[in-house]
Amino acid sequence: MRQPAGYPRRHGTVLEPDDRRHLERAGWRTTLDYRENHVRSRSGQLLEVVAVWTAEAERFDDHPASAHAVGATADEAWLLLREEIAAHRVQLRTSRVRVVRS
């Protein structure tokens, strides 16, 4: 049998932000949304494009919970979301599924 070479394992470049990876490893499902707010003059001329990134996380343990944060960059949105969750500022949701007994 062939022996592995003494080379260390090399993984590709990590693309996800550290904050997002931390949340997903802690059991949160995450999503990131992007939109642009266009600021226009009265004549309709485009003056500015404002980027808005919304990071969201949800978790389904004993009590379903969700949290979201908005930032000017994707990294800022992930950082703010992680801070929201660390400060326990999450929305607890009740289940919408009802079981009807016959």
Residue frames as a rotation matrix with the C-alpha (Angstrom) as fourth column:
MET 1
0.583 0.813 0.000 0.00
0.813 -0.583 0.000 0.00
0.000 0.000 -1.000 0.00
ARG 2
-0.107 -0.617 0.780 1.20
0.583 -0.674 -0.453 3.43
0.806 0.406 0.431 -0.85
GLN 3
-0.136 -0.043 -0.990 2.11
0.945 -0.307 -0.116 5.72
-0.299 -0.951 0.082 2.05
PRO 4
0.854 0.459 0.244 0.94
0.511 -0.828 -0.230 9.34
0.096 0.321 -0.942 1.94
ALA 5
-0.024 -0.871 0.490 3.59
0.545 -0.422 -0.724 11.92
0.838 0.250 0.485 1.28
GLY 6
-0.319 -0.214 -0.923 4.75
0.942 -0.177 -0.285 14.06
-0.102 -0.961 0.258 4.16
TYR 7
-0.784 0.060 0.618 2.97
0.195 -0.921 0.337 17.09
0.590 0.384 0.710 2.76
PRO 8
-0.793 0.569 -0.218 0.52
0.105 -0.226 -0.969 18.96
-0.600 -0.791 0.119 5.00
ARG 9
-0.140 0.839 0.526 -3.08
0.972 0.218 -0.088 19.02
-0.188 0.499 -0.846 3.85
ARG 10
-0.956 -0.129 -0.265 -3.99
0.075 -0.975 0.208 22.17
-0.285 0.179 0.942 1.98
HIS 11
-0.028 0.990 0.135 -7.51
0.854 0.094 -0.512 23.45
-0.520 0.102 -0.848 1.78
GLY 12
-0.142 0.063 0.988 -8.77
0.807 -0.571 0.152 26.11
0.573 0.819 0.030 -0.53
THR 13
-0.905 -0.156 0.395 -9.29
-0.008 -0.923 -0.384 29.71
0.425 -0.351 0.834 0.38
VAL 14
-0.478 0.766 -0.430 -12.03
0.810 0.195 -0.552 30.23
-0.339 -0.613 -0.714 2.96
LEU 15
-0.661 0.271 0.700 -14.71
0.413 -0.648 0.640 32.35
0.627 0.712 0.317 1.29
GLU 16
0.416 0.906 -0.073 -17.25
0.534 -0.178 0.827 32.71
0.736 -0.383 -0.558 4.07
PRO 17
0.033 -0.363 0.931 -16.79
-0.553 -0.783 -0.285 35.33
0.833 -0.505 -0.226 6.77
ASP 18
-0.838 -0.448 -0.312 -15.68
0.019 0.546 -0.837 34.09
0.546 -0.708 -0.449 10.20
ASP 19
-0.712 0.614 0.341 -18.87
-0.624 -0.329 -0.709 35.38
-0.323 -0.717 0.617 11.84
ARG 20
0.232 0.824 -0.517 -21.09
-0.950 0.307 0.062 33.39
0.210 0.477 0.854 9.49
ARG 21
-0.145 -0.359 -0.922 -19.07
-0.206 0.922 -0.327 30.20
0.968 0.142 -0.208 9.95
HIS 22
-0.967 -0.206 0.153 -19.24
-0.173 0.084 -0.981 30.64
0.189 -0.975 -0.117 13.74
LEU 23
-0.311 0.931 0.191 -23.04
-0.887 -0.212 -0.410 30.97
-0.341 -0.297 0.892 13.64
GLU 24
0.352 0.460 -0.815 -23.49
-0.773 0.634 0.024 27.95
0.528 0.622 0.579 11.39
ARG 25
-0.487 -0.584 -0.650 -21.23
-0.055 0.763 -0.645 25.81
0.872 -0.278 -0.403 13.56
ALA 26
-0.940 0.198 0.278 -23.37
-0.306 -0.132 -0.943 26.84
-0.150 -0.971 0.185 16.55
GLY 27
-0.653 0.690 0.313 -26.46
0.629 0.724 -0.285 25.45
-0.423 0.011 -0.906 14.80
TRP 28
0.012 0.652 -0.758 -27.91
-0.124 -0.751 -0.648 28.55
-0.992 0.102 0.072 13.13
ARG 29
0.032 0.069 0.997 -29.14
0.962 0.269 -0.049 28.48
-0.272 0.961 -0.057 9.52
THR 30
-0.211 -0.238 -0.948 -28.03
0.193 -0.961 0.198 31.69
-0.958 -0.141 0.249 7.83
THR 31
0.321 0.258 0.911 -28.98
0.946 -0.043 -0.321 33.71
-0.043 0.965 -0.258 4.76
LEU 32
-0.492 -0.499 -0.714 -27.69
0.372 -0.861 0.346 36.94
-0.787 -0.095 0.609 3.26
ASP 33
0.412 0.691 0.593 -29.73
0.889 -0.163 -0.427 39.34
-0.199 0.704 -0.682 1.15
TYR 34
-0.691 -0.658 -0.300 -28.57
0.521 -0.740 0.425 42.35
-0.502 0.137 0.854 -0.86
ARG 35
0.448 0.756 0.477 -30.50
0.892 -0.339 -0.299 45.31
-0.065 0.559 -0.827 -2.18
GLU 36
-0.742 -0.644 0.187 -29.72
0.664 -0.745 0.068 48.79
0.096 0.175 0.980 -3.43
ASN 37
0.350 0.772 -0.530 -31.54
0.721 -0.583 -0.374 51.95
-0.598 -0.252 -0.761 -2.42
HIS 38
-0.331 -0.411 0.849 -31.42
0.886 -0.444 0.131 54.50
0.323 0.796 0.511 -5.23
VAL 39
-0.001 0.248 -0.969 -31.36
0.566 -0.799 -0.205 58.14
-0.824 -0.548 -0.140 -4.14
ARG 40
-0.254 0.013 0.967 -32.66
0.942 -0.223 0.250 60.41
0.219 0.975 0.044 -6.87
SER 41
-0.953 -0.036 -0.302 -33.13
0.094 -0.979 -0.180 64.15
-0.289 -0.200 0.936 -7.32
ARG 42
-0.110 0.971 -0.211 -36.52
-0.131 -0.224 -0.966 65.72
-0.985 -0.079 0.152 -8.02
SER 43
0.098 0.095 -0.991 -35.71
-0.956 -0.267 -0.120 65.58
-0.276 0.959 0.065 -11.73
GLY 44
0.943 0.323 0.081 -35.10
-0.301 0.931 -0.208 61.84
-0.143 0.172 0.975 -11.51
GLN 45
0.325 -0.905 -0.276 -31.33
-0.540 0.062 -0.839 61.95
0.776 0.422 -0.469 -11.83
LEU 46
0.765 -0.132 -0.631 -29.57
0.464 0.791 0.398 59.20
0.447 -0.597 0.667 -9.90
LEU 47
0.607 -0.520 0.600 -27.50
-0.634 -0.773 -0.028 60.79
0.478 -0.364 -0.799 -7.15
GLU 48
-0.437 -0.726 0.531 -26.38
-0.899 0.339 -0.276 57.86
0.020 -0.599 -0.801 -5.05
VAL 49
0.328 0.449 -0.831 -26.70
-0.315 0.882 0.352 54.11
0.891 0.146 0.431 -4.73
VAL 50
-0.125 -0.290 0.949 -26.78
-0.990 -0.023 -0.137 52.88
0.062 -0.957 -0.285 -1.14
ALA 51
-0.337 -0.077 -0.938 -25.95
-0.239 0.971 0.006 49.21
0.911 0.226 -0.346 -0.63
VAL 52
0.064 0.423 0.904 -27.92
-0.998 0.007 0.067 47.39
0.022 -0.906 0.423 2.08
TRP 53
-0.517 -0.286 -0.806 -26.97
-0.275 0.948 -0.160 43.90
0.810 0.139 -0.569 3.27
THR 54
0.269 0.664 0.698 -29.36
-0.947 0.049 0.317 41.94
0.176 -0.746 0.642 5.48
ALA 55
-0.708 -0.498 -0.501 -28.05
-0.335 0.861 -0.383 38.90
0.622 -0.103 -0.776 7.36
GLU 56
0.299 0.857 0.419 -30.58
-0.904 0.114 0.412 36.54
0.305 -0.502 0.809 8.93
ALA 57
-0.815 -0.501 -0.291 -30.30
-0.362 0.833 -0.418 33.47
0.452 -0.236 -0.860 11.10
GLU 58
0.315 0.911 0.264 -32.83
-0.876 0.173 0.450 30.97
0.364 -0.373 0.853 12.37
ARG 59
-0.825 -0.564 -0.048 -32.60
-0.468 0.727 -0.502 28.02
0.318 -0.392 -0.864 14.67
PHE 60
0.267 0.937 -0.226 -35.02
-0.657 0.349 0.668 25.20
0.705 -0.030 0.709 15.42
ASP 61
-0.865 -0.469 -0.179 -34.23
-0.154 0.588 -0.794 23.79
0.478 -0.659 -0.581 18.83
ASP 62
-0.644 0.654 -0.397 -36.75
0.733 0.380 -0.563 23.47
-0.217 -0.654 -0.724 21.64
HIS 63
0.389 0.714 -0.582 -38.04
0.414 -0.700 -0.581 26.94
-0.823 -0.015 -0.568 20.80
PRO 64
0.212 -0.313 0.926 -37.64
0.963 -0.093 -0.252 28.22
0.165 0.945 0.282 17.22
ALA 65
0.379 -0.184 -0.907 -35.75
0.363 -0.872 0.329 31.53
-0.851 -0.453 -0.263 17.14
SER 66
0.380 -0.291 0.878 -34.65
0.887 -0.154 -0.435 34.03
0.262 0.944 0.200 14.53
ALA 67
0.284 -0.358 -0.890 -32.53
0.366 -0.817 0.445 37.17
-0.886 -0.452 -0.101 14.33
HIS 68
0.487 -0.177 0.855 -31.52
0.847 -0.144 -0.512 39.65
0.214 0.974 0.079 11.68
ALA 69
0.162 -0.499 -0.851 -29.14
0.381 -0.764 0.521 42.58
-0.910 -0.409 0.067 11.21
VAL 70
0.862 0.144 0.486 -28.57
0.504 -0.345 -0.792 45.18
0.054 0.928 -0.370 8.50
GLY 71
0.194 -0.859 -0.473 -25.20
0.362 -0.386 0.849 46.60
-0.912 -0.336 0.236 7.46
ALA 72
0.548 -0.069 -0.833 -23.53
-0.627 -0.693 -0.355 48.61
-0.553 0.717 -0.423 4.72
THR 73
-0.292 -0.648 -0.704 -21.27
-0.894 0.447 -0.041 45.66
0.341 0.617 -0.709 3.83
ALA 74
0.455 0.434 -0.777 -21.74
-0.227 0.901 0.370 41.90
0.861 0.008 0.509 4.05
ASP 75
-0.389 -0.697 -0.602 -19.04
0.473 0.410 -0.780 41.60
0.791 -0.588 0.170 6.71
GLU 76
-0.868 0.117 0.483 -20.66
-0.414 -0.709 -0.572 44.31
0.275 -0.696 0.663 8.82
ALA 77
0.140 0.989 -0.048 -24.05
-0.841 0.145 0.522 42.59
0.523 -0.033 0.852 8.59
TRP 78
0.311 -0.081 -0.947 -22.56
0.206 0.978 -0.016 39.26
0.928 -0.190 0.321 9.75
LEU 79
-0.749 -0.650 -0.132 -20.74
0.305 -0.160 -0.939 40.95
0.589 -0.743 0.318 12.63
LEU 80
-0.633 0.580 0.513 -23.88
-0.736 -0.656 -0.167 42.77
0.239 -0.483 0.842 13.78
LEU 81
0.383 0.787 -0.484 -25.93
-0.566 0.614 0.550 39.56
0.730 0.063 0.681 13.52
ARG 82
-0.063 -0.487 -0.871 -23.43
0.459 0.761 -0.459 37.65
0.886 -0.429 0.175 15.62
GLU 83
-0.937 -0.268 0.223 -23.51
-0.032 -0.571 -0.820 40.44
0.347 -0.776 0.527 18.22
GLU 84
-0.178 0.955 0.238 -27.33
-0.878 -0.263 0.400 40.36
0.445 -0.138 0.885 18.28
ILE 85
0.498 0.359 -0.789 -27.33
-0.116 0.930 0.350 36.63
0.859 -0.083 0.504 18.92
ALA 86
-0.437 -0.743 -0.507 -24.57
0.495 0.272 -0.825 36.87
0.751 -0.612 0.249 21.53
ALA 87
-0.919 0.143 0.367 -26.63
-0.351 -0.720 -0.599 39.50
0.179 -0.679 0.712 23.38
HIS 88
-0.759 0.648 0.066 -29.68
0.578 0.717 -0.391 37.17
-0.300 -0.259 -0.918 23.25
ARG 89
-0.360 0.655 -0.665 -31.67
-0.486 -0.740 -0.466 39.65
-0.797 0.155 0.584 21.17
VAL 90
-0.990 0.099 -0.096 -33.52
-0.020 0.584 0.812 37.00
0.136 0.806 -0.576 19.18
GLN 91
-0.245 0.969 0.044 -37.19
-0.964 -0.248 0.091 36.59
0.099 -0.020 0.995 18.40
LEU 92
-0.887 0.069 0.456 -38.70
-0.073 0.955 -0.286 33.43
-0.455 -0.287 -0.843 19.84
ARG 93
-0.464 0.743 -0.482 -41.45
-0.824 -0.163 0.542 32.07
0.324 0.649 0.688 17.67
THR 94
-0.202 0.485 0.851 -44.21
-0.480 0.708 -0.517 29.68
-0.854 -0.513 0.090 18.46
SER 95
-0.904 -0.147 0.402 -44.96
0.206 0.674 0.709 26.88
-0.375 0.724 -0.579 16.10
ARG 96
-0.483 0.750 -0.452 -47.70
-0.843 -0.538 0.008 27.53
-0.237 0.384 0.892 13.58
VAL 97
-0.596 0.243 -0.765 -48.44
-0.270 0.837 0.476 23.85
0.756 0.490 -0.433 13.17
ARG 98
-0.258 0.590 0.765 -51.54
-0.941 0.024 -0.336 22.68
-0.217 -0.807 0.549 15.01
VAL 99
-0.953 -0.008 -0.302 -52.38
-0.071 0.977 0.200 19.04
0.293 0.212 -0.932 15.51
VAL 100
-0.160 0.970 0.180 -56.10
-0.967 -0.191 0.167 18.28
0.197 -0.148 0.969 15.37
ARG 101
-0.936 -0.115 0.332 -57.18
-0.225 0.921 -0.317 15.18
-0.269 -0.372 -0.888 17.19
SER 102
-0.384 0.839 -0.385 -60.12
-0.694 0.014 0.720 13.25
0.610 0.544 0.577 15.84
